[in-house]
Amino acid sequence: MYRDEIDTPALVVDVGVLRRNIEDMASFARGLGKRLRPHVKTHKVPEIAKMQLSAGAGGICVQKLGEAEVMAAEGIDDIFISNEVVGAQKMARLVRLAEKIELSVAVDDPQNVQELGRVCREAGVELGVYVDVDSGMHRTGVEPDKAGLLAEAVVGTEGLKLVGVMSYEGHAGGPLEPEERRRLIDESIRLTIEAVKDIRRRGIEPGIVSMGSSATVRRSATCEEVTELQPGMYVFNDWYLVEREAAKPETCALKVLTTVMSKTSNERCAIDAGSKAFHLDMGRYPVCVGVEGVEIYKFSEEHGWVRLKGDAGSRVKLGERLSFIPYHVCPCVNQFDIIYGVEGDRVAYVWQVKARGKMT
Ligand SMILES: Cc1ncc(COP(=O)(O)O)c(C=O)c1O
């Protein structure tokens, strides 16, 4: 099959760029002597996770138990759910999975530790645990000065094994000013190290120290205490990362291929991909590549509303295929069943996005 034969809207990945992105991050981690545990919430494709593992990654991160189940069924046997798992229904699934693979979860609550311990003991399994530390994002995670107490609870709970400490500094990649990003990353590192010290003060060896998002990992990884990196978006990259100098347009491996489905004036047209395809996240629109003057300014579910500027007004034709780099790639990928991997003009791979849509 050729690229020209792909029906739209479709996710199209340049396999060469994907492989380079995977290798670049793997060699970055290797060079610093860190373990790379990539977050596969970005692509949700077992084959791509295996490419990351072949390039040297030590296990993977997922965000959902359902994603872990899919990856495990495809033979991936070392998975960290970098998220809290709460509730009886999920815990029953969790222990079934822990019987089969090396599995860890994040915790930020002593009651959750107790419940996890109880179900693991009853099932006769041992579950790995990372103490989740809030390093400034204020989403999940304990304050650094509570990390020691929580680690002690984990160590004292039969059925659980303390694997390490994790903090996710996603917020630190947000600001557009590099100075502000650096300040927030350094503050996240400081708070993570405070948590590590708090654990050591209780005579406990914290084990792995895991951090890193694609926008921040190049700086957070330089901290000696950090031993594991968990970036996700770097495999594909997106416009969010381009704006933050963590990627370049040419290192964006994934594009959404669309077709101009209506052109009733030279000022505007409509493409066949709207919010259903792109998932408008962070309030920002995808960016057209290859044709100047093409700007999405609005979505309805099945339409992208496009403004045509300058030459584009006369150059863009009905039926023309336009490619866009998503602003935030992860939720966009989650909208599609398949990804086409292209090498030159040819479709070399058709990957099922097997872990898409996993809510639980
Ligand atoms: C806990 C955690 N770790 C790692 C990642 C990967 O970060 P990014 O996709 O920004 O590279 C995420 C992304 O949401 C996350 O929530």
The ligand as an SDF file (V2000), in Angstrom:
LIG
                    3D

 16 16  0  0  0  0  0  0  0  0999 V2000
    3.0830   10.1900   35.6210 C   0  0  0  0  0  0  0  0  0  0  0  0
    3.5120   10.4930   34.2350 C   0  0  0  0  0  0  0  0  0  0  0  0
    4.7570   10.1410   33.8630 N   0  0  0  0  0  0  0  0  0  0  0  0
    5.2160   10.3820   32.6230 C   0  0  0  0  0  0  0  0  0  0  0  0
    4.4100   11.0000   31.6780 C   0  0  0  0  0  0  0  0  0  0  0  0
    4.9680   11.2670   30.3120 C   0  0  0  0  0  0  0  0  0  0  0  0
    5.1570   12.6290   30.1400 O   0  0  0  0  0  0  0  0  0  0  0  0
    5.2030   13.3080   28.6820 P   0  0  0  0  0  0  0  0  0  0  0  0
    4.0860   12.6870   27.9230 O   0  0  0  0  0  0  0  0  0  0  0  0
    5.0320   14.7450   28.9630 O   0  0  0  0  0  0  0  0  0  0  0  0
    6.5060   12.9890   28.0950 O   0  0  0  0  0  0  0  0  0  0  0  0
    3.1130   11.3740   32.0250 C   0  0  0  0  0  0  0  0  0  0  0  0
    2.2590   12.0490   31.0490 C   0  0  0  0  0  0  0  0  0  0  0  0
    1.1540   12.4460   31.2880 O   0  0  0  0  0  0  0  0  0  0  0  0
    2.6500   11.1240   33.3370 C   0  0  0  0  0  0  0  0  0  0  0  0
    1.4240   11.4780   33.7370 O   0  0  0  0  0  0  0  0  0  0  0  0
  1  2  1  0
  2  3  1  0
  2 15  2  0
  3  4  2  0
  4  5  1  0
  5  6  1  0
  5 12  2  0
  6  7  1  0
  7  8  1  0
  8  9  2  0
  8 10  1  0
  8 11  1  0
 12 13  1  0
 12 15  1  0
 13 14  2  0
 15 16  1  0
M  END
$$$$
